Amino acid sequence: MIATRSHRTKIAPSFRHLIRRQKPYAIEQSHGTPGLRRRCVLIPLFLCTIAAKAADGGLCGDGEHIWFEAKVENSDQRISVCGAAPTKGLLGWLQFRMGTPDKLALAWPKDRKGSARAFNYRRYTRYRVTLLKLDFRIGDRDYALLEDDVSEDKPQYTLHLRVRKADTETDLATHKLTPVTAPLAMMRLERYIEAKPYDE
C-alpha cells in the first residue's frame, strides 16, 4: 500500500549550517505518542535505553539482532533491518528486508560480508528536533528510512520508507510506517556506523 507523504520536516535555513555529526549532549526527547516522554543522553553512538524486541510477524530470524522494525500502514507487509549481534564493538552484517514472514519481497544486500558498509546513516539534532535517515541504493533506486521526531510547537512523529529514482528528487513510492521497535531505535547504529551529514 502506497501512501502519499503528507508532511516532511523542513530544516530552516538558519539551521542548515548546523547539519553535521552531532557531539554528545543531553536533550529532553518528547515523542508524538501521548505520555511517551523521557530524558535521554546522546552519547556518541548510543541512545539511552532503547531495546529492540522481537515481535510476532517480524522478518528477523531466530538468533538475529533486530535493529529496526516497522509495519507498513494499511498492509500486512513489514520493514526490518536485521543483523548479527555486535561483538567486541564490531557490527558484523546488516540486511534490509521488506515483505511478510511467508514471503520476502526484498532482502538486501544478499552478501553479508561487508554489508554494513552499504548503508548510510545520517542524523540531525537540535533542541526538540531529531531527524534520522538510513539510506542505500539498489540498482537505479535510492531507498531511505526517514524518521522525524519534532516537538517544537506540538509533538509530531513520522516514519516513512521513501523510494526515489537514483540521483534525482523523483519519488517513486512513499510508504507510511508504524514503528514496532522503539522510536529512534535506529540511533543505536551510531555505535558502529559513522554518522554522515544529514540531507533531504
Helices and strands as residue ranges (DSSP letters): G 13-18, E 25-30, E 37-42, E 65-72, E 78-83, E 94-100, E 103-108, G 115-118, E 120-126, E 129-138, E 141-150, E 156-165, E 171-179, G 185-191, E 195-196
